[in-house]
């Protein structure tokens, strides 16, 4: 029985020892090169850190040479000029239609409302229609707010791609009169369904960084008449927010789909009778955005929309699929990719050395009071630090529980324990039988 207890104790001692290991251990460490700088310093986050860390950078930590955590603040560059958007619906009045020429409606917002964009929903599909926007306070005399704007719809099978938001300088008119013209060879009647208005408030200039494209490949699906542009940005998790397409085709309008992923192939864990193995498969694409790219000329005025903005695409690989429908493919020269600027701000003490630690997929965002204690610390423009090379750390979290990764050891110990128990039981039974035989 002592042997049995010792075997069981040995088994659970090893289990407890492994359980005591922190599974949220970090994977890598990089020295922070400060020189003699002290005070608040800014550490720009390069692509290689995005590639090795969480897309949110929640797993980044700053430690000093005594292995103590140093409070830090992450600064994400401004990407949108948007501060707040509240859509307000309008009451539609005096809707009219001049056959083959235009449709007109008055949108009444009920009071003076600040706005610099309206979302217009009209009936029909597959159209291009020029829009004139006029404003009035009393609904009698009208002033031009914007002209040469466009409403576009591209409908393909079960998908619809639309340009339905008109942007113009801010105004506070209670009434907007919208005149939507029939153009070219499209004389179909249509009706206004809804008009909503909102205002974009600017925070300042965008803080974006251009991403060098490591590889760009263009292919064409002849059967479906799709053109695809595959982009390799060289690092995972890059916070891509915009794409600008250089298209040489003079005038066009095409629907597009944008998808992304961080790896071309991925390993999927699979449990088998003998343990665990990994099955490799092609990584699926994740949807990012859809819309319409266009360049349209009317009389002497040219309007175009070649930039895809407002993205949330933390991926290394992007695929821009242009749906040509029954039209010839566009001639695309290049795609310019931009991402958010990101940096880490912390306070350096003279004589101390610092390092950046990361690579923990389970880590939560660091909870520090630095940002609360010093308002605007992430905006400080102090000394700019640099990162040294990456070094792996011991104790990286393993994929499966200890009991499953060491199932052979567990079964060996249990079999030995059962064997010892059987031997002890047989011996005890023999001792009990011996007196009776005498």
N, C-alpha and C positions, 0 to 999 in steps of 0.2 A: 504493500500500500504506500510505503514511503517513496518507492520508485515512481509509482503512478502519480502521486501528488507533485513530485519534483518535475515530472514531464509536463504536467498541466501548468504548473507555475512557470516553467520555462517558456511555454507557448504564450501565455498571457503577458508575461514580462516583455516579450518581444513585441507583441501587439501594442501594449501600452507605450513602449519606447517609440514605436513608429507613430502612434496616435499623437504623441506629444510634439511631433514635428509640425511646424506651421505650414499648412498646405498652400497658403497664400504668399509663399516666398517669392522674392524677386529674381529675375532671370539675368539681368545685366547691370553693369555699372560703368559710368563714364566720368572721368575727371573733368572738373570745371576750371578752365584756365583763366585766372584773374590777374596774374601778375601782382602788383602792389595795390590794386584797386580795393576800396572798402566802401561801406555805405550801401545804399540800394543799387543793385546791379541788374541789368536786363540780359537774359539768356535767350536769344532767338532759337526756336525749335526747328531744326533742319529736317529734311525729308527722311533721313535714316532713323531718326527718333520716332517719327510717325510710323515707320515701317515696323519698328520693334515694340511699340507701345499700343495701348488702347486708342481707338479713334478719338475718344474724348479726352485723352491724356490724363484720365483720372488716376492712373497708376504711377505717375511721376512723383518722386520724392527727392528732396535735397537733404543730404547728410553731411556733417562735418567730419573732421579727422578723429573725433572722439566717438563716432557712430551715433551722434545725437541728431534727431530730426530738426531741420531748420524750417521755420514757417515760410511759405511762398504763396504767391498769387499768380494765377494764369491770366494772361491778357490775350483775348481774342480780338483781332482787328475787325473794324467795322466792315460789314459786307453789304448791308442793305441801307438805303436811305430811309427805310421805313421805321417810323417810331410807333405809330399806332394806326390801325385801319378799322373803321366802323362803317359798314355799308348801310346806307339809308335808302329805303325804297321810295319811289315817287309815284304820285297818282297820274295816270296817263289821261290827257285831255285832247279833244279835237283831233283824233287820229284821222288822217286823210290819205288818199292814194291817187296820184295822177298816173293813169295807165301808161306803162312803158317809159315813164320819166322818173318819178320819185315817190317815196312815201314820207309822210311828215307827222310828227306828234309833238305835243307840249308836255314836258315832265314837270309836274308841280310838286315841290318838296315841302310845301306847307309853311315855310318860313325861310329867312335868309340862312343858308347853309354853306359853310366853307367846303369847297371840294376842288379837286384837281384831276379827277378821273370819274368816268361813268362806265358802268357795265350795261351793255345794250343787248337784249335778247330779242331776235326777230325770227319769224317762221322761215322754213325752207332749208335746203341743204345745197352744198357745193356752189357757193356764190362768192363774188368779190363786189363789194359795194362801197362807194365813196360817201363820206359823211361830212356834213356841215353842222357845226354846233353854234347856236346863238343863245344869248342870255338876256333876261329882262327881270325887273323887280315887280312891275305891275301887270306884266303879260300883254302889253300893247306895243310899245316901241322896243325894237330888238337890236342888240349889238353883237357883232361877230366875236365869238370866243376862240374858235379854231376851225380850220378847214383843211382839206386834203388828208383827213383821217380815213381809216379803212376798217370795215368789218369783213372777215373772211371765214368761210367754212369749207373744210375738206372732209367729206364723209366717204369712208371706204368700208364696205361690208358692215360689220358690227361696231366700227370705231368712228368717232367723230373728233376732228381737230379744229379748234376755233380760235380766232382772234376777235374777242368781243369786248375788250376794254379800251376805251378812248382816253388818252391823257392830254392835258392842256394846262395852261397857267392857272393858278388858284383864283377862284372867284367866289362871291357870296350871293349870286343871283338866286332868287326864289324859283324862277322858271328857267328851264332850258328847252329850246326848240331844236329838235333833231330832224334834219332833212337827209334821208338816205336815198341815194340816186341809183337807178338802174344804169348800167354801163355796158359797153361792148355789145355782145349779142345776147345778153341776159335781160329779157323784158318780162320776166315772171312777176306776178303780183306777190306781195308779202305783207305781213302784219307785225306790229310791235307787240311783244308779249310782256316785257318788263324792262324797267330802267332803274338802276341803283347807282348811288353816288358815294364816294368816300374821299378822304384826303390823305396823301402821303406827307409826312413831316420829315424834314431832313435832319440828320444828326451831325453831318460833317462829311468830309471826303472819305471815300472808301479806302480801306487799308488792305490791299490785295497784293499778292505775290504771284508773278507769272511762273508757271510750272514748265520746265523744259520737257518736251515730249521725246521720250527715248525711242519710240518706234511708232510709225503710222502706216497702216495698210488699208487700201481701198479695194473692195470686192463688189461684185454685182450678182444679184439673184435674177437670172434671166426669166425664170418662170413667173415669179411674182413682181418682177420689175422693181426690185428694191436695191438701192445703193447703200453699202455699209462702210463706215470708216471706223477701224479699230485703232485705239490709242493705248499705248503702254507708257505710263507716267513714271515707271521705275521704282516706285515705293508704294506700299500699302497705306490705307487709311488717310490719304491726303484729303484735306477738307476742301474739295473742289466746289466752287460756287458759280462759275460762269464759263461758257465756251463761246468764242467768237469765230464764225465761219467766213473764210475768204472764198467767195463764189464768183467765178468769172462770167457765168451765164447772164446775159443782159437783163432779161425780165422773166420772172417765174414766181410760182408759189407752190410749195411742197409741204406736206405733212411730215413730221419726224417723230421718232421715238428714241429716247436715250436710256441705255441700261448700263449697269456697272457690276464689277466683282473684283475681289482682291486676289484671286488665284485662278489660273487656268484649269487646274485640277485640284481635287481635294481627297483626303483620306477619310473614310467613314468607318468608325469602330464597329466590329461585329463579333458577337459572342458565339463561340462554337463549343462542341463537346469537350475539346481539349484545352480551352481557354479563350483568349481573345486574339483576333487578328484584325487587319485593316484592309478594306476594299477601296480601291482607287476609282474615282469617277470624275467626269467633267463637272466643274463647279457651275452651278446655275447662275444665270444673270438676274440681277435685281432691278426692277423698274425705278427710274429716276425722274424722267420728265417726258412730256409729249406736248406738241404744239405745231406751229406753222412758221416756216421760214419763207420770206418773200422779198421781192423787189418789183415794184409796180410803177409804171410811168403813166401819168395822165396829163395831157397837154405838155407843158414844159416842166412839170413838177415830178420828181422821183421820190417815192417813199420806200423804205426798206426796213426790214427787221431780220438781222443776221446774227444776233447775239441771244444766247440762251442763258438767262439770268435766274437768280433766286434759287439755285440748286443746293441740295444737300446730298453730296455724292462722295462719301469717304472711301474711294476705291482707287486701286492702281490701274485697272483696266476699264476703259470706257468704250462702248460701241454706239455710234450715232447711225441710226438706220433711217435713211431718207426714202419715203414712199413715193415713187414716181407715178403710180397709177398708170394712165395711158399716155403720159408725156415722156419725152426722152430724159435721160439722167442729167442732172446739173453738173457743171464743171467745177468741182471743188478743189481749190489750190492748197489750202492749209486750214488748220484749226488751232486757235490760240486758247490755252487753258489757264485759268487763274484760280488761285486758292486763297483762303483766309490767311492772314499773317497771324502767327502765334508766338508768344514769348512768355518766359517765366521770370518773375521779379522776386528777389529775396534780398535780405540785408546781410552783407559780408562783414566780418570782424577782422581787423588787421591781424596777421599772423596765423590765421586759420586756413585750412585747406578744405575744399568742398568737392562733392561728387553728386552726380545725378543718377538715381536708381530707378529702374522701370522694368517693364516686361511681365506684369502680373495681371492676367486676364480677369481675376476675381476681385481685384482691389476696388475699393470705393474711393470717391474723391477725398483728398486730404481735408481735414477740418481744422482750419486755422482762423484766428481772430485778426490776422494782419490786415486784411482788407477793411474790417470793421473799425479797427483801431486807428488806421491811417487812411482817411478817405482819399480815393484817387491814386493810391500807391501804384496801381497797375499802369497808370499813365505816366509815371516818372520816366524821364529820359536821362538815365544815368549811364554809367560805364557799360559797354556792351561786352559780355563775356563770350568765350568760345568753349566748345566741347572737345575733349580728347577722344581717343579711340575707345571702342566698347570692349569690356572684359566680362566673360560669363561669371555668374555667381553660383555657388553651391546651393543646393536645397530647392531647386526649381520644382514646382508642383508636378507630380506625375499624373498620368491620365486616369488610372483606375485605382480603386481602394486597395489597401495593402493586402487584405484577405484574398482578393482575387488575383493580385499579382504574385502572391506566394502560396497559391493553393497547394502546390506539391509539398512544400514544407509543412503546411497544416495537416494534410492527410498523412504524411509520414509520422508526425508526432502523435496524431490520434491513433494510428494503427499500432505504433509502438506501445502507447498507453493501454490500448485494449489488450494487446498481447501480454503485457506485464500483468494486467488484471486477471486474465485467464489463467496464467501460470500460478499466480498466488491463490486463486480459487481452487485449482486442482491440488495444490500442496495441502491446503487446509482440509479438503475433503479426504485426502489420504490419511492425514493425521487423525481424523475422526473415525475412520473405518478400522484403523489398526487395533484399538482395544477390543472391539467386538469380536474380531477373528480370534484373539487369544482366549 
